[in-house]
Amino acid sequence: MAADARAHADTDREIVVRRTIDGPRTVVFDAFTDVERLGRWWGPKGAITTRAFEFRPGGVWDATITGPQGDVPNYIVWTEIVPPERIVWMYYGMGKDDPNPVKTTLTLAERGASTDATLQLLFSSKEQREQAEKYHAVQGAQQSLERLAAAVASPR
């Protein structure tokens, strides 16, 4: 059974969330590589409309998540992909012209049959992190890892 997600900050500009996921890290990593799989667990529950997806360094995922709070832009540029260890992306929460993207790093460490997933969100300033926390960034990151764990546990 996967452990609950835990959150902390190592600096005043970051949020770090960790979760143990039941499943090998190759399977956890693969949940990012295909837009259909990604759409099953990414973000809050809701529909995802993808306009562009290319999983490679410099590639873009341009999508809109329609959830309980309405439409949320989701513009991501993948900056580093090291299978099956690490994925780094820039998240432009207000769309591709957002002047304050969040650098997000997912690190996957294999622990026997499980994977320790660490999600680090690095903001441009302490104030930006504090603002994101007001809009439930920690809970959103925890929910994404929970949904990822569920997707790994019961792939379609």
C-alpha positions as CSV (number, residue, x, y, z in Angstrom):
1,M,0.0,0.0,0.0
2,A,1.3,3.5,-0.9
3,A,2.3,5.8,1.9
4,D,0.6,9.1,2.3
5,A,2.1,12.0,0.5
6,R,4.3,14.3,2.7
7,A,5.1,17.9,2.0
8,H,7.9,20.2,3.2
9,A,10.1,23.0,1.9
10,D,13.9,23.0,1.9
11,T,14.0,26.7,1.0
12,D,11.6,29.6,1.1
13,R,11.1,29.3,-2.7
14,E,10.1,25.6,-2.9
15,I,7.5,23.1,-2.1
16,V,8.5,19.4,-1.9
17,V,6.0,16.6,-1.8
18,R,7.0,12.9,-1.4
19,R,5.0,9.7,-1.8
20,T,5.8,6.0,-2.0
21,I,4.1,4.4,-4.9
22,D,3.5,0.7,-5.2
23,G,5.1,-0.3,-8.5
24,P,8.4,-0.2,-10.2
25,R,9.8,3.1,-11.2
26,T,9.8,2.2,-15.0
27,V,6.0,1.9,-14.7
28,V,5.7,5.2,-12.8
29,F,7.9,6.9,-15.3
30,D,5.9,5.5,-18.2
31,A,2.8,7.2,-16.8
32,F,4.3,10.4,-18.2
33,T,5.2,9.3,-21.7
34,D,1.8,8.9,-23.3
35,V,-0.8,11.7,-23.3
36,E,-3.7,9.3,-22.7
37,R,-2.0,7.7,-19.6
38,L,-1.0,11.2,-18.4
39,G,-4.6,12.4,-18.8
40,R,-5.9,9.7,-16.5
41,W,-4.2,11.0,-13.4
42,W,-2.7,14.5,-14.0
43,G,-4.0,17.4,-11.8
44,P,-7.4,17.6,-10.2
45,K,-10.3,15.3,-11.3
46,G,-11.8,16.6,-14.5
47,A,-11.6,16.5,-18.2
48,I,-8.3,17.3,-20.0
49,T,-8.3,18.8,-23.5
50,T,-4.9,18.5,-25.1
51,R,-3.8,20.8,-27.9
52,A,-0.2,19.6,-28.2
53,F,1.9,16.9,-26.6
54,E,5.5,15.9,-27.3
55,F,7.4,14.2,-24.5
56,R,11.0,15.1,-25.1
57,P,13.3,17.8,-23.9
58,G,12.0,21.1,-25.4
59,G,8.7,19.4,-26.1
60,V,5.4,21.0,-25.0
61,W,2.2,19.8,-23.4
62,D,-0.5,22.4,-24.0
63,A,-3.8,21.4,-22.3
64,T,-6.7,22.7,-20.4
65,I,-8.1,20.9,-17.3
66,T,-11.8,21.4,-16.8
67,G,-12.6,20.7,-13.2
68,P,-14.8,21.9,-10.3
69,Q,-13.2,25.4,-10.4
70,G,-13.6,25.8,-14.2
71,D,-10.9,25.8,-16.9
72,V,-7.3,25.7,-15.8
73,P,-4.5,26.3,-18.4
74,N,-1.8,23.7,-18.3
75,Y,1.2,24.7,-20.4
76,I,4.4,22.6,-19.8
77,V,7.8,22.6,-21.4
78,W,9.7,19.4,-20.7
79,T,13.4,20.5,-20.0
80,E,15.1,17.3,-18.9
81,I,14.1,13.6,-19.2
82,V,16.3,10.9,-17.7
83,P,14.4,7.6,-18.0
84,P,13.4,6.2,-15.5
85,E,15.0,8.5,-12.9
86,R,14.0,12.1,-13.4
87,I,11.7,14.4,-15.3
88,V,12.1,18.2,-15.2
89,W,9.6,20.7,-16.6
90,M,8.6,24.3,-16.6
91,Y,5.0,24.9,-15.6
92,Y,3.4,28.0,-17.0
93,G,0.2,28.1,-14.9
94,M,-1.2,31.1,-16.7
95,G,-0.4,29.9,-20.2
96,K,2.7,30.0,-22.4
97,D,3.2,33.7,-21.7
98,D,3.2,33.4,-17.9
99,P,6.2,35.4,-16.7
100,N,6.7,33.3,-13.6
101,P,6.9,29.6,-14.6
102,V,7.5,27.0,-11.9
103,K,10.4,24.7,-12.3
104,T,9.2,21.2,-11.4
105,T,11.4,18.2,-10.8
106,L,10.1,14.7,-10.3
107,T,12.7,12.2,-9.0
108,L,12.0,8.5,-8.9
109,A,13.9,6.2,-6.7
110,E,13.3,2.4,-6.8
111,R,12.8,0.7,-3.5
112,G,12.3,-2.9,-4.2
113,A,8.8,-3.3,-5.7
114,S,7.9,0.3,-4.8
115,T,9.0,3.8,-6.0
116,D,9.8,6.8,-3.9
117,A,8.5,9.8,-5.9
118,T,9.7,13.3,-4.9
119,L,8.1,16.3,-6.6
120,Q,9.9,19.6,-6.1
121,L,8.2,22.9,-7.2
122,L,10.7,25.7,-7.4
123,F,9.2,29.2,-7.6
124,S,10.9,32.4,-8.7
125,S,10.4,34.0,-5.3
126,K,9.1,33.4,-1.7
127,E,6.1,35.5,-2.5
128,Q,5.2,33.5,-5.5
129,R,5.4,30.3,-3.4
130,E,3.2,31.8,-0.7
131,Q,0.7,32.8,-3.3
132,A,0.7,29.3,-4.8
133,E,0.1,27.9,-1.3
134,K,-3.0,30.1,-0.9
135,Y,-4.3,28.4,-4.1
136,H,-3.7,24.9,-2.6
137,A,-0.4,24.1,-4.5
138,V,0.6,21.6,-1.8
139,Q,-2.8,19.8,-1.9
140,G,-2.7,19.8,-5.7
141,A,0.7,18.2,-5.8
142,Q,-0.3,15.7,-3.2
143,Q,-3.5,14.9,-5.1
144,S,-1.5,14.4,-8.4
145,L,0.8,11.9,-6.7
146,E,-2.1,10.1,-5.2
147,R,-3.8,9.9,-8.6
148,L,-0.5,8.8,-10.1
149,A,-0.2,6.0,-7.5
150,A,-3.8,4.9,-8.3
151,A,-3.1,4.9,-12.0
152,V,0.0,2.8,-11.5
153,A,-1.9,0.3,-9.2
154,S,-4.7,-0.2,-11.8
155,P,-3.4,0.5,-15.3
156,R,-6.0,0.3,-18.1
